[in-house]
Amino acid sequence: MSKPIVAIVGRPNVGKSTLFNALAGEKISIVKDTPGVTRDRIYAEVTWLDKTFTMIDTGGIEPESNDVILSQMREQAQIAIDTADVIIFMTDVRQGLVDADSKVADMLRRSKKPVVLVVNKVDSFQKFMMDTYEFYNLGIGEPVPISAASMLGLGDMLEKVVEHFDDDAQNDEEDEIPKIAVVGKPNVGKSSLINKILGEDRVIVSNIAGTTRDAIDTKVTYQGKEYTFIDTAGLRRKNKIKEELERYSIIRTVTAVERADVVVMMIDATEGVTEQDAKIAGIAHDRGKGVVIAVNKWDAIEKNDKTIYKFTNKVRETLSYMPYAEIMFISAHTGQRIPNLFETIDMVLENQTLRIQTGVLNEIITEATALQQPPSDKGKRLKIFYTTQVSVKPPTFVIFVNDKELMHFSYVRYLENKIREAFGFKGTSLKFIIRERKEGE
């Protein structure tokens, strides 16, 4: 089941990013310095009590003139409305209620989405409490006073946020149908691929980057099997700055990836693999999804016997953090290798839900540790007591050891490779949790 999505919306400088970082806490620092694992600090996983959700920060836009501020805020609010389950609307007690706040409140009210109104910078409840009452005038419910910088009132706010989560949002029947998110840069051919699969022009396609409207879910039946394809949108845009476009695309990509079982990452063969591709693929990798890399427009490339080999190497090099991803060369325009795409998706879906018996798993690990001794430090050697698989999507393993500190990243990588050699797991990342226990426990 996908996690609820909570978006933070509000004017520049009201403290959206401060709140985001306060809630994300240390989680954000996991963002590794591997090329391509996103460092945008635009989304994070937050757990509060027993609820986990994905939080999105729509901030980071500080335009010059007031009209621009308003149109930007509207655009942000619109994206939050389209993609989020709950919206945190943030205002600033020190600046008071301003016109832009009221206009966005109107949009949010009409959206019928749950909104939690937050008044930030209330560093002293005695001093500012009267001023927060002014925000009742927005007509979107009771204002929750907080101070993101001093971490005050965050519990009350989160209480309100999680009240809106729908626990049985997805019934089982829905979950049976695999969800496939098609992601990639604008104009790489995402909509063309879905249209080709459908055989009809359901999704508007034109040559202007970003002409698709929102993430669109399309049901597809292929050889008797049902799939839901999620087309991540380009944006409603006329003349926005390129970087914001990327930021907004990433918001939509995160929400689509969050809901998907398998991500089809499209790369434009005529442009080659770019840094933005690495960023987008990093989101799927972070989220532990199944990944198929589809190199599109392959029909438009001059080829010789080395072309595929060279292109594959380039992709592997740029996306070095996901060596497990399956690579395919397709053409959405001519339909070349689209049947193979479905075969690959099915294989990845199978691997995402593959379960390994504990006995067999421990045999593999024992063999691996015999071939290459576990690391040691100051005379103490790592001992692996026991390994078990605890969940699927992605396959997750818990390894019990005598000392966590000794379990070096490179040794985990070595064990992962051994597990892959034995069971394949093509197209899906694997997750390892290292637990410490004393001998004889």
C-alpha positions in Angstrom: 0.0 0.0 0.0 1.4 3.4 -0.9 2.1 5.9 1.9 0.0 9.0 2.2 1.5 12.2 0.7 1.6 15.4 2.7 2.5 18.6 0.9 3.6 21.9 2.6 2.3 25.0 0.8 2.8 28.7 1.6 4.4 32.0 0.7 8.1 32.4 0.5 9.9 32.9 3.8 7.1 31.6 6.0 9.3 28.7 7.1 8.3 25.8 4.9 11.8 24.4 4.6 12.5 24.9 8.3 9.4 22.8 9.1 10.3 20.3 6.5 13.8 19.8 7.9 12.5 19.7 11.5 10.1 16.9 10.6 12.5 15.1 8.4 15.2 15.3 11.1 18.1 13.0 10.4 16.3 11.2 7.7 17.4 13.8 5.2 21.0 13.2 5.8 20.7 9.6 4.5 20.6 11.4 1.1 23.9 9.9 0.0 26.5 11.6 -2.1 26.1 9.0 -4.8 25.7 10.8 -8.1 22.0 10.9 -8.8 20.5 10.0 -5.4 18.6 13.2 -5.0 20.0 16.0 -2.9 17.1 18.3 -3.5 15.7 17.9 -0.1 12.3 18.1 -1.7 10.8 15.0 -0.2 11.4 12.8 2.9 9.8 10.0 4.7 8.4 11.0 8.1 7.2 8.6 10.8 5.1 9.9 13.6 3.7 7.5 16.2 2.8 4.5 14.1 2.1 6.4 10.9 4.6 6.9 8.0 4.0 9.3 5.2 5.9 11.0 2.4 6.3 14.8 2.9 6.9 17.2 0.1 8.2 20.7 0.4 6.9 22.9 -2.4 9.1 25.8 -1.2 12.3 27.4 -2.6 10.7 29.9 -4.8 11.3 33.6 -4.1 10.2 35.7 -7.1 10.5 39.4 -7.3 7.1 40.9 -8.0 3.9 40.3 -6.1 1.9 39.0 -9.1 4.7 36.5 -9.7 4.5 35.4 -6.1 0.8 34.9 -6.5 1.0 32.9 -9.7 3.8 30.8 -8.2 1.8 30.1 -5.1 -1.2 29.1 -7.1 0.9 26.8 -9.2 2.4 25.2 -6.0 -1.0 24.9 -4.4 -2.4 23.3 -7.6 0.4 20.7 -7.6 -0.2 20.0 -3.9 -3.9 19.7 -4.6 -3.3 17.3 -7.5 -0.9 15.0 -5.7 -1.2 15.2 -2.0 -3.6 13.4 0.4 -3.3 16.1 3.0 -2.1 19.7 2.6 -0.3 21.7 5.3 -1.0 25.4 4.5 1.6 27.5 6.2 1.3 31.2 7.2 3.4 33.6 9.2 2.1 35.2 12.5 4.7 38.0 12.2 3.6 39.1 8.7 0.0 38.6 9.6 -2.7 37.7 7.1 -2.0 38.9 3.6 -3.9 38.9 0.3 -1.9 36.0 -1.2 -2.8 33.8 1.7 -6.6 34.4 1.1 -6.3 33.6 -2.6 -4.6 30.3 -2.0 -7.0 29.5 0.8 -9.8 29.9 -1.8 -8.2 27.3 -4.0 -7.6 24.9 -1.2 -11.2 25.3 0.0 -12.6 24.5 -3.4 -10.3 21.5 -3.8 -12.2 19.6 -1.1 -8.8 18.1 0.0 -8.1 18.0 3.8 -6.1 21.1 4.8 -4.3 21.7 8.1 -3.8 25.5 8.6 -0.5 26.2 10.4 0.6 29.6 11.8 4.4 29.6 12.1 6.9 31.6 14.1 4.7 31.5 17.2 7.8 31.4 19.5 5.7 32.3 22.6 2.1 31.2 22.9 1.3 33.9 25.4 2.7 36.7 23.2 1.3 35.6 19.8 -1.9 33.7 20.7 -4.2 36.6 19.9 -2.6 37.2 16.6 -3.2 33.6 15.5 -6.9 34.0 15.8 -6.8 36.4 12.9 -6.2 33.4 10.6 -9.7 32.0 11.3 -10.7 34.6 8.7 -9.3 32.3 6.0 -12.2 30.0 6.5 -10.3 26.8 6.3 -10.5 25.7 9.9 -8.7 26.2 13.1 -5.2 27.6 12.9 -2.5 25.5 14.6 0.2 27.7 16.2 3.7 26.3 15.8 7.3 27.4 15.8 9.2 25.3 13.3 12.6 26.8 14.3 12.0 26.1 18.1 10.1 22.8 17.4 7.0 24.0 19.3 3.5 22.7 18.6 4.6 20.1 16.0 2.9 17.3 17.8 -0.5 19.0 17.8 0.0 19.7 14.1 0.9 16.1 13.2 -2.0 14.9 15.2 -4.3 16.9 12.9 -2.4 15.7 9.8 -2.7 12.0 10.6 -6.4 12.3 11.5 -7.0 12.8 7.7 -5.2 9.6 6.6 -7.6 7.0 5.2 -6.6 3.7 6.7 -8.5 1.6 4.3 -7.9 3.9 1.4 -7.1 1.0 -0.9 -9.1 -2.1 -0.9 -7.5 -5.4 -1.8 -8.9 -5.6 -5.3 -7.1 -2.3 -6.2 -3.8 -3.7 -4.8 -4.0 -6.7 -7.0 -3.5 -4.7 -10.2 0.2 -3.9 -10.6 0.9 -0.1 -10.9 3.6 0.9 -13.3 4.9 4.5 -13.2 6.4 5.9 -16.4 8.9 8.5 -15.4 11.6 10.6 -17.2 12.5 14.1 -18.3 9.9 16.1 -20.2 9.5 15.2 -23.8 11.3 11.8 -23.5 8.2 10.0 -24.9 6.4 8.9 -21.8 2.9 9.7 -23.1 3.8 8.3 -26.6 4.7 5.0 -25.0 1.4 4.8 -23.1 -0.5 5.8 -26.3 1.3 3.1 -28.2 0.4 0.5 -25.6 -3.3 1.7 -25.7 -3.4 2.1 -29.4 -5.3 5.3 -29.0 -4.4 8.9 -28.3 -5.7 9.1 -24.7 -2.9 11.3 -23.4 -2.3 14.6 -25.2 1.1 14.5 -26.9 2.8 17.4 -28.7 6.4 18.4 -29.1 6.4 21.1 -26.5 8.1 19.8 -23.4 5.6 19.5 -20.6 2.3 19.4 -22.4 0.8 16.5 -20.4 -1.4 17.8 -17.7 -1.4 15.7 -14.5 -0.3 12.3 -13.6 -2.9 10.2 -15.4 -3.8 6.6 -14.5 -4.6 4.4 -17.4 -5.8 0.8 -17.2 -4.2 -1.5 -19.7 -5.0 -5.1 -20.4 -2.1 -7.0 -22.1 -2.5 -10.7 -22.9 -5.2 -11.0 -20.4 -3.4 -9.4 -17.6 -4.3 -6.0 -16.1 -1.9 -3.2 -15.3 -2.4 0.5 -14.2 0.0 2.8 -15.9 0.7 6.1 -14.2 2.0 8.8 -16.6 3.9 11.4 -14.7 3.0 14.8 -16.0 4.8 17.5 -17.6 3.4 20.8 -16.3 0.9 23.5 -17.0 3.3 26.1 -18.0 3.8 29.0 -20.2 7.1 30.7 -19.4 8.4 29.4 -16.1 12.0 29.2 -15.3 13.6 25.8 -16.2 14.8 25.0 -12.7 11.4 25.3 -11.2 10.0 23.2 -13.9 12.5 20.5 -12.9 11.6 20.9 -9.3 7.9 20.6 -10.0 8.4 17.6 -12.3 10.3 16.0 -9.4 7.3 16.6 -7.0 5.0 14.8 -9.4 7.6 12.0 -10.0 7.9 11.4 -6.3 4.2 11.0 -5.9 3.9 8.7 -8.9 6.9 6.6 -7.8 5.4 6.3 -4.3 2.3 4.7 -5.7 4.0 2.4 -8.1 5.2 -1.2 -7.9 7.5 -0.9 -10.9 9.0 2.2 -12.4 9.8 2.4 -16.1 12.5 5.0 -16.3 12.6 6.5 -19.8 15.9 7.8 -21.3 16.1 9.7 -24.6 18.6 7.8 -26.9 19.2 10.9 -29.0 20.4 12.8 -25.9 22.1 10.1 -24.0 21.8 9.6 -20.2 21.9 12.9 -18.3 22.3 14.1 -14.7 18.5 14.8 -14.5 17.9 11.1 -15.5 20.2 10.1 -12.6 18.2 12.3 -10.3 14.9 10.8 -11.3 16.1 7.3 -11.2 17.5 8.0 -7.7 14.0 8.6 -6.5 12.9 5.1 -7.5 16.1 3.7 -6.0 15.5 5.5 -2.7 12.0 4.2 -2.6 13.0 0.6 -3.2 10.9 0.1 -6.3 11.4 -2.3 -9.2 13.1 -0.5 -12.1 13.2 -1.0 -15.8 15.3 1.5 -17.8 13.7 2.0 -21.2 16.0 3.8 -23.7 13.4 5.3 -26.1 13.8 6.7 -29.7 16.2 3.8 -30.5 14.9 3.8 -34.1 16.4 7.4 -34.5 20.0 6.3 -33.7 22.7 5.5 -36.3 23.8 2.0 -35.2 26.7 -0.4 -35.6 27.6 -3.6 -33.7 29.0 -1.7 -30.8 26.2 0.9 -30.2 24.1 -1.0 -27.7 27.2 -2.1 -25.8 28.5 1.5 -25.5 25.1 2.9 -24.6 24.6 0.2 -21.9 28.0 1.0 -20.4 27.2 4.7 -20.3 23.9 4.1 -18.5 25.5 1.7 -16.0 28.2 4.2 -15.3 25.8 7.2 -14.7 23.3 5.1 -12.7 26.0 3.1 -10.9 24.0 3.0 -7.7 21.4 0.7 -9.4 23.3 -2.1 -11.2 20.2 -4.3 -10.7 18.0 -2.2 -13.1 17.0 -3.9 -16.3 17.9 -2.0 -19.5 15.8 -2.2 -22.7 16.0 -0.4 -26.0 12.6 0.6 -27.4 10.8 2.9 -29.7 7.5 4.3 -28.5 7.0 5.7 -32.0 7.3 2.4 -34.0 6.3 0.1 -31.1 9.7 -1.7 -31.3 10.2 -4.2 -28.4 7.1 -3.1 -26.5 6.0 -6.7 -26.0 9.4 -7.4 -24.4 8.7 -4.4 -22.1 5.7 -6.3 -20.6 7.7 -9.5 -20.2 10.4 -7.5 -18.3 7.8 -5.7 -16.1 6.3 -9.1 -15.2 9.7 -10.5 -14.3 10.5 -7.5 -12.1 7.1 -7.7 -10.4 7.8 -11.3 -9.6 11.3 -10.5 -8.2 9.9 -7.7 -6.1 7.7 -10.2 -4.3 10.1 -13.1 -4.2 10.5 -14.7 -0.8 13.6 -16.8 0.1 13.3 -19.6 2.8 15.4 -18.8 5.8 17.3 -22.1 5.7 18.4 -21.6 2.1 19.3 -18.0 2.7 21.6 -18.9 5.6 23.3 -21.5 3.5 24.2 -18.8 1.0 25.4 -16.5 3.7 27.5 -19.2 5.3 29.1 -20.0 2.0 29.7 -16.3 1.3 31.5 -15.8 4.6 33.6 -18.9 4.0 34.7 -17.5 0.7 35.5 -14.0 2.0 36.1 -13.5 5.7 34.0 -10.9 7.4 35.9 -7.7 8.3 37.6 -7.2 11.7 38.8 -4.2 13.7 41.4 -4.2 16.5 41.3 -8.0 16.8 37.5 -8.2 16.9 35.9 -10.0 13.9 32.4 -9.6 12.6 30.2 -12.6 13.2 27.0 -13.2 11.3 24.6 -15.2 13.4 21.5 -15.4 11.3 19.8 -13.8 8.3 16.1 -13.8 7.5 13.8 -12.1 5.0 11.2 -9.9 6.7 9.3 -8.4 3.8 8.8 -7.9 0.1 8.5 -4.8 -2.2 11.4 -4.4 -1.9 12.8 -7.7 -0.6 14.1 -6.8 2.9 16.6 -8.9 4.9 17.6 -8.6 8.6 21.1 -9.7 9.4 21.9 -10.4 13.1 25.5 -9.7 13.9 27.8 -9.5 17.0 28.8 -5.8 16.3 27.0 -3.4 13.9 30.1 -1.2 13.7 32.0 -4.0 12.0 29.5 -4.5 9.3 31.1 -2.4 6.6 29.1 -1.1 3.7 31.3 -2.9 1.2 30.7 -6.3 3.0 26.9 -5.7 2.8 27.4 -5.1 -0.9 29.4 -8.3 -1.2 26.6 -10.3 0.6 24.0 -8.7 -1.6 25.9 -9.8 -4.7 26.0 -13.3 -3.5 22.3 -13.4 -2.8 21.7 -12.0 -6.3 23.9 -14.6 -7.8 21.8 -17.3 -6.2 18.3 -15.9 -6.7 18.5 -13.3 -9.4 16.3 -10.5 -8.1 16.8 -8.7 -11.4 15.2 -5.3 -11.6 14.6 -4.8 -7.9 16.7 -3.2 -5.1 17.3 -5.2 -1.9 17.2 -3.7 1.5 19.4 -4.8 4.4 18.8 -4.1 8.1 21.7 -4.9 10.4 20.7 -5.8 14.0 23.1 -6.5 16.8 22.7 -9.2 19.4 25.0 -10.8 22.0 26.3 -14.3 21.6 24.1 -17.0 23.0 21.0 -14.8 22.8 
